[in-house]
């Protein structure tokens, strides 16, 4: 059986207005994870992602280590149980 997880992450820094949401969506679709990305009123970006544990880890590492890393000052990450809530990865407005 494949180990699946859900991660809720909040990214802080200059993460809005730099293509963060669109890049996260592209990465998620390339890797094959589901969930959403959303700008928060606090100028942070929220991501909820679900999928196979290794794919989720790859997704989070790509965000943290790719071109978006220049805009990220901090991240809060919380793992929880997989819920199979999402059918795709989308941008919430």
JOZI-V573369 format. One record per residue. RES is the residue in three letters. SS is DSSP state (a for helix, b for strand, c for the rest). OMEGA is omega in whole degrees, -180 to 180 (999 if undefined). BURIAL is # if it has 9 or more other C-alpha atoms within 8 Angstrom, else .. Layout:
# JOZI-V573369
res=RES ss=SS omega=OMEGA burial=BURIAL
res=RES ss=SS omega=OMEGA burial=BURIAL
This chain:
# JOZI-V573369
res=UNK ss=c omega=180 burial=.
res=UNK ss=c omega=179 burial=.
res=UNK ss=c omega=180 burial=.
res=UNK ss=b omega=-177 burial=#
res=UNK ss=b omega=173 burial=#
res=UNK ss=b omega=178 burial=#
res=UNK ss=b omega=174 burial=#
res=UNK ss=b omega=-177 burial=#
res=UNK ss=b omega=175 burial=#
res=UNK ss=b omega=-180 burial=#
res=UNK ss=b omega=178 burial=#
res=UNK ss=b omega=-178 burial=#
res=UNK ss=b omega=176 burial=#
res=UNK ss=c omega=-171 burial=#
res=UNK ss=c omega=177 burial=#
res=UNK ss=c omega=178 burial=#
res=UNK ss=c omega=-178 burial=.
res=UNK ss=c omega=-180 burial=.
res=UNK ss=c omega=-176 burial=.
res=UNK ss=a omega=-176 burial=#
res=UNK ss=a omega=-178 burial=#
res=UNK ss=a omega=177 burial=.
res=UNK ss=a omega=178 burial=.
res=UNK ss=a omega=179 burial=#
res=UNK ss=a omega=179 burial=#
res=UNK ss=a omega=178 burial=.
res=UNK ss=a omega=-178 burial=#
res=UNK ss=a omega=180 burial=#
res=UNK ss=a omega=177 burial=#
res=UNK ss=a omega=-174 burial=.
res=UNK ss=a omega=178 burial=#
res=UNK ss=c omega=175 burial=.
res=UNK ss=c omega=-179 burial=#
res=UNK ss=b omega=178 burial=#
res=UNK ss=b omega=-180 burial=#
res=UNK ss=b omega=173 burial=#
res=UNK ss=b omega=-174 burial=#
res=UNK ss=b omega=171 burial=#
res=UNK ss=b omega=176 burial=#
res=UNK ss=c omega=179 burial=.
res=UNK ss=c omega=-179 burial=.
res=UNK ss=c omega=-177 burial=.
res=UNK ss=c omega=175 burial=#
res=UNK ss=c omega=175 burial=#
res=UNK ss=b omega=180 burial=#
res=UNK ss=b omega=173 burial=#
res=UNK ss=b omega=168 burial=#
res=UNK ss=b omega=-175 burial=#
res=UNK ss=b omega=178 burial=#
res=UNK ss=b omega=175 burial=#
res=UNK ss=b omega=177 burial=#
res=UNK ss=b omega=-174 burial=#
res=UNK ss=a omega=-178 burial=#
res=UNK ss=a omega=178 burial=.
res=UNK ss=a omega=178 burial=#
res=UNK ss=a omega=178 burial=#
res=UNK ss=a omega=178 burial=.
res=UNK ss=a omega=178 burial=#
res=UNK ss=a omega=-179 burial=#
res=UNK ss=a omega=179 burial=.
res=UNK ss=a omega=180 burial=#
res=UNK ss=a omega=177 burial=#
res=UNK ss=a omega=-176 burial=#
res=UNK ss=a omega=-175 burial=#
res=UNK ss=a omega=-178 burial=.
res=UNK ss=c omega=-179 burial=.
res=UNK ss=a omega=180 burial=.
res=UNK ss=a omega=-176 burial=#
res=UNK ss=a omega=-180 burial=#
res=UNK ss=a omega=-177 burial=.
res=UNK ss=a omega=-175 burial=.
res=UNK ss=b omega=175 burial=#
res=UNK ss=b omega=-180 burial=.
res=UNK ss=b omega=178 burial=.
res=UNK ss=b omega=173 burial=#
res=UNK ss=b omega=-176 burial=.
res=UNK ss=b omega=179 burial=.
res=UNK ss=b omega=177 burial=.
res=UNK ss=b omega=175 burial=.
res=UNK ss=b omega=-177 burial=.
res=UNK ss=b omega=176 burial=.
res=UNK ss=c omega=-178 burial=#
res=UNK ss=c omega=-177 burial=.
res=UNK ss=c omega=-176 burial=.
res=UNK ss=c omega=-170 burial=.
res=UNK ss=c omega=176 burial=.
res=UNK ss=c omega=-179 burial=.
res=UNK ss=c omega=174 burial=.
res=UNK ss=b omega=-174 burial=#
res=UNK ss=b omega=177 burial=#
res=UNK ss=b omega=175 burial=#
res=UNK ss=b omega=180 burial=.
res=UNK ss=c omega=999 burial=.
